Amino acid sequence: MARGTPPVLLVPAAAAVLLLAVPLAGIVTRAPWGDLGERLASPRVSQALGLSLLVSGWALVLSLLLGIPLAWVLARGSLRGKALLRSLVLLPMVLPPTVAGVALLQGFGRAGLVGEELRMLGITLPFTTAGAVVAATFISMPFLVITLEGALTGLDIRYEEAAATMGAGTLQTLRYVTLPMVLPSLLAGAALTWARALGEFGATLTFAGNLPGVTQTLPLQVYLLMQEDPEGATAVSLLLLAVAGAVLFGLRGRWLGAFARRG
C-alpha cells in the first residue's frame, strides 16, 4: 500500500506554494487589463520589446554555437578537471547578477583582461547592443549546456557504435544519430536559454547600461516604469511572465529529466 504525504509536511508545503504563488497572482490580478494592449503597444515598450527579441535571439544563436560543443566535451570528453569545468559552466547561474556584470566589465571592458586586444580588433562591448548580447549569453548559456549534457550522458552509445560499424563518419553519426536522439533535450535547453536571455537584467544593466534603443531591454524598461508608471511596469511584467510560463509549460519537466539522466 502506497504511503501518502505525511500530514506534518502539508502545512509547510502549502506555505511554500503560497510564497511562490501570491507574488505571481499579484501581477495577474493587478495588471491594467482595461488598457493592457495600449500600454504594451507604447513606443517605448515596443522599442524595448524589439531590442529584447534581438538580444535574446543572438544570445540563443551564440549559446547553440558554443554550448553544444561544450556539452559534448562535458558528456563525452576524457579531459582532466572536467568537474571543475562543469562548475565553471554552472557558476553564472548562481552568481548575483550585478557580480556577473562586474565580471564581464573586468574581463571584456575597455580596461579588462582582454580589453586591449578587443580594442585592437575594433570591438567595443560595454554599453553597446553587442555587449547586451554577451551579457545575456553569459547568463543563459549554462541552461543549454547542462540540459544537453544530461541528454548526451544518458544516451545509449550502442546506436552510435552501430552507425560507426556501418561506415558512418563522426559528423554523419552526429547528424543522423546523436542529434536526432537528443533533439527534445536540445529544444528544451534552447527554450530555457532563450527565456533566460529575454529576462536578463542585472548583468546587462551593469555591463551594457540602460540606453534606449541600444541596451534598454524589456526588464530594464520595467525597472524604469516602476519609478514613474507602476501599472505600466505591471503590464510589461505580465508579458514577461506569460512568456516564461509558456516556455515552462511547453517543457513539461524535460529539463528536470535531463538532470536526472546526468545524475
C-alpha positions as CSV (number, residue, x, y, z in Angstrom):
1,M,0.0,0.0,0.0
2,A,1.5,3.3,-1.1
3,R,2.0,5.8,1.7
4,G,0.5,9.3,1.3
5,T,2.0,12.6,2.2
6,P,2.7,12.9,5.9
7,P,0.4,15.4,7.4
8,V,3.3,17.2,9.1
9,L,4.6,18.2,5.7
10,L,1.3,19.6,4.3
11,V,1.4,22.9,6.2
12,P,5.0,23.9,5.2
13,A,4.3,22.7,1.7
14,A,1.2,24.9,1.5
15,A,3.2,27.8,2.8
16,A,5.8,27.3,0.1
17,V,3.1,27.2,-2.6
18,L,1.7,30.5,-1.2
19,L,5.1,32.1,-1.1
20,L,5.6,31.3,-4.8
21,A,2.0,31.9,-6.0
22,V,1.0,35.1,-4.2
23,P,3.5,37.4,-6.0
24,L,2.7,35.9,-9.4
25,A,-1.0,36.2,-8.7
26,G,-0.4,39.8,-7.7
27,I,0.8,40.6,-11.2
28,V,-2.1,38.8,-12.8
29,T,-4.8,40.4,-10.6
30,R,-3.3,43.9,-10.5
31,A,-2.5,44.2,-14.2
32,P,-4.3,47.0,-16.0
33,W,-6.4,44.7,-18.2
34,G,-8.5,47.6,-19.5
35,D,-5.8,49.3,-21.4
36,L,-3.2,46.5,-21.5
37,G,-2.9,46.5,-25.2
38,E,-2.4,50.2,-25.4
39,R,0.3,50.1,-22.7
40,L,2.2,47.2,-24.4
41,A,2.0,49.0,-27.8
42,S,3.5,52.2,-26.5
43,P,6.6,53.3,-28.4
44,R,9.0,52.8,-25.5
45,V,7.7,49.3,-24.7
46,S,7.7,48.3,-28.4
47,Q,11.2,49.5,-28.8
48,A,12.3,47.6,-25.7
49,L,10.5,44.5,-26.9
50,G,12.1,44.6,-30.3
51,L,15.6,45.0,-28.7
52,S,14.8,42.2,-26.2
53,L,13.9,39.8,-29.1
54,L,17.1,40.8,-31.0
55,V,19.4,40.4,-28.0
56,S,17.8,37.1,-26.8
57,G,17.8,35.8,-30.4
58,W,21.5,36.4,-30.8
59,A,22.2,35.1,-27.3
60,L,20.5,31.8,-28.3
61,V,22.5,31.6,-31.5
62,L,25.8,32.1,-29.6
63,S,24.7,29.6,-27.0
64,L,24.0,27.0,-29.6
65,L,27.2,27.6,-31.5
66,L,29.3,27.4,-28.3
67,G,27.2,25.4,-25.9
68,I,26.6,22.3,-28.0
69,P,30.4,21.6,-28.3
70,L,30.9,22.3,-24.7
71,A,28.1,20.0,-23.6
72,W,29.6,17.3,-25.8
73,V,33.0,17.7,-24.1
74,L,31.4,17.6,-20.6
75,A,29.4,14.5,-21.5
76,R,31.9,12.5,-23.6
77,G,35.3,14.1,-23.1
78,S,38.0,12.5,-21.0
79,L,39.7,15.7,-20.0
80,R,41.2,16.2,-16.6
81,G,39.5,18.7,-14.4
82,K,36.1,18.1,-16.0
83,A,34.3,18.6,-12.7
84,L,36.0,22.0,-12.4
85,L,34.9,22.8,-15.9
86,R,31.3,21.9,-15.1
87,S,31.5,24.1,-12.0
88,L,32.7,27.0,-14.2
89,V,29.8,26.4,-16.6
90,L,27.3,26.5,-13.7
91,L,28.8,29.5,-11.9
92,P,26.9,32.2,-13.9
93,M,23.6,30.6,-12.8
94,V,24.3,31.3,-9.2
95,L,26.3,34.5,-9.3
96,P,24.5,37.6,-8.2
97,P,23.5,39.5,-11.4
98,T,25.5,42.6,-10.6
99,V,28.6,40.5,-9.8
100,A,28.2,38.9,-13.2
101,G,28.1,42.4,-14.8
102,V,31.2,43.4,-12.9
103,A,32.9,40.2,-14.0
104,L,32.1,41.0,-17.6
105,L,33.5,44.5,-17.2
106,Q,36.7,43.2,-15.7
107,G,37.0,40.6,-18.5
108,F,35.7,42.4,-21.6
109,G,35.6,46.0,-20.6
110,R,37.9,48.7,-22.0
111,A,40.3,48.1,-19.1
112,G,39.5,44.4,-18.7
113,L,41.7,41.4,-19.2
114,V,41.2,41.3,-22.9
115,G,40.0,44.9,-23.4
116,E,43.2,46.0,-25.2
117,E,43.0,43.0,-27.6
118,L,39.4,43.7,-28.3
119,R,40.1,47.4,-28.9
120,M,42.9,46.4,-31.4
121,L,40.3,44.4,-33.3
122,G,37.9,47.3,-33.3
123,I,35.5,45.6,-30.9
124,T,33.8,47.6,-28.1
125,L,31.3,45.7,-25.9
126,P,30.4,47.8,-22.8
127,F,27.3,50.0,-23.4
128,T,26.6,48.5,-26.8
129,T,23.9,46.1,-28.1
130,A,26.7,43.6,-28.7
131,G,27.6,43.9,-25.0
132,A,23.9,43.2,-24.1
133,V,24.1,40.1,-26.2
134,V,27.3,38.9,-24.5
135,A,25.8,39.6,-21.1
136,A,22.7,37.6,-22.0
137,T,24.8,34.8,-23.4
138,F,27.0,34.6,-20.3
139,I,23.9,34.2,-18.0
140,S,21.8,32.0,-20.2
141,M,24.2,29.5,-22.0
142,P,24.6,27.3,-18.9
143,F,20.9,26.3,-19.2
144,L,21.6,24.8,-22.7
145,V,24.8,23.2,-21.7
146,I,23.6,21.3,-18.6
147,T,20.4,20.2,-20.3
148,L,22.2,18.8,-23.3
149,E,24.9,17.3,-21.3
150,G,22.3,15.3,-19.3
151,A,20.8,14.0,-22.5
152,L,24.2,13.1,-24.0
153,T,25.2,11.3,-20.8
154,G,22.1,9.2,-20.8
155,L,22.2,8.3,-24.5
156,D,22.9,4.7,-25.2
157,I,26.2,4.8,-27.2
158,R,25.4,1.5,-28.9
159,Y,23.4,3.3,-31.5
160,E,26.4,5.5,-32.4
161,E,28.7,2.5,-32.4
162,A,26.3,0.7,-34.8
163,A,26.4,3.7,-37.1
164,A,30.2,3.6,-37.0
165,T,30.4,-0.1,-37.9
166,M,28.3,0.7,-40.9
167,G,30.8,3.2,-42.2
168,A,29.3,6.4,-40.9
169,G,31.9,9.1,-40.0
170,T,31.9,11.2,-36.9
171,L,30.0,14.1,-38.4
172,Q,27.5,11.7,-40.1
173,T,26.9,9.9,-36.8
174,L,26.4,13.2,-35.1
175,R,24.0,14.5,-37.7
176,Y,21.9,11.4,-38.3
177,V,22.1,9.5,-35.0
178,T,23.1,11.6,-32.0
179,L,21.4,14.9,-32.6
180,P,18.0,13.4,-33.6
181,M,18.1,11.3,-30.4
182,V,18.8,14.3,-28.1
183,L,16.7,16.7,-30.1
184,P,13.9,17.0,-27.4
185,S,16.5,17.9,-24.8
186,L,18.2,20.3,-27.2
187,L,15.0,22.1,-27.8
188,A,14.2,22.2,-24.1
189,G,17.6,23.7,-23.4
190,A,17.3,26.2,-26.2
191,A,13.8,27.3,-24.9
192,L,15.2,27.8,-21.4
193,T,18.2,29.6,-22.8
194,W,16.1,32.0,-24.8
195,A,13.6,32.7,-22.0
196,R,16.5,33.4,-19.6
197,A,18.2,35.7,-22.1
198,L,14.9,37.5,-22.6
199,G,14.6,38.2,-18.9
200,E,18.2,39.1,-18.2
201,F,18.5,42.3,-16.2
202,G,21.4,42.7,-13.7
203,A,24.4,41.8,-15.8
204,T,23.0,43.8,-18.7
205,L,22.5,46.9,-16.6
206,T,26.0,46.7,-15.1
207,F,27.9,45.8,-18.3
208,A,25.9,47.3,-21.1
209,G,24.0,50.1,-19.4
210,N,20.4,51.2,-19.9
211,L,20.5,53.1,-23.2
212,P,17.1,53.4,-25.0
213,G,17.2,51.7,-28.4
214,V,20.7,50.3,-27.7
215,T,20.7,48.2,-24.5
216,Q,17.3,49.0,-22.8
217,T,15.5,45.7,-23.0
218,L,12.1,44.8,-21.5
219,P,13.4,44.0,-18.0
220,L,15.2,47.4,-17.9
221,Q,12.1,49.1,-19.1
222,V,10.2,47.5,-16.2
223,Y,12.8,48.9,-13.9
224,L,12.2,52.4,-15.2
225,L,8.4,52.2,-15.3
226,M,8.3,51.2,-11.7
227,Q,9.5,54.7,-10.8
228,E,7.0,56.6,-13.0
229,D,4.2,54.2,-14.0
230,P,3.7,51.2,-11.7
231,E,0.7,50.0,-13.7
232,G,2.8,50.1,-16.9
233,A,5.5,48.1,-15.1
234,T,2.9,45.5,-14.1
235,A,1.7,45.3,-17.7
236,V,5.2,44.6,-19.1
237,S,5.8,42.2,-16.2
238,L,2.7,40.3,-17.2
239,L,4.0,39.9,-20.7
240,L,7.3,38.5,-19.5
241,L,5.5,36.3,-17.0
242,A,3.3,34.9,-19.8
243,V,6.4,34.1,-21.9
244,A,8.2,32.4,-19.1
245,G,5.1,30.4,-18.2
246,A,4.5,29.3,-21.8
247,V,8.1,28.1,-22.0
248,L,7.9,26.1,-18.8
249,F,4.5,24.6,-19.7
250,G,5.9,23.6,-23.1
251,L,8.8,21.8,-21.5
252,R,6.7,19.8,-19.0
253,G,9.6,18.7,-16.9
254,R,12.0,17.8,-19.7
255,W,14.8,19.9,-18.1
256,L,14.4,18.1,-14.8
257,G,14.6,14.8,-16.7
258,A,17.9,15.9,-18.2
259,F,19.2,16.5,-14.6
260,A,18.1,13.0,-13.6
261,R,19.8,11.3,-16.5
262,R,23.0,13.2,-15.8
263,G,22.9,12.1,-12.2
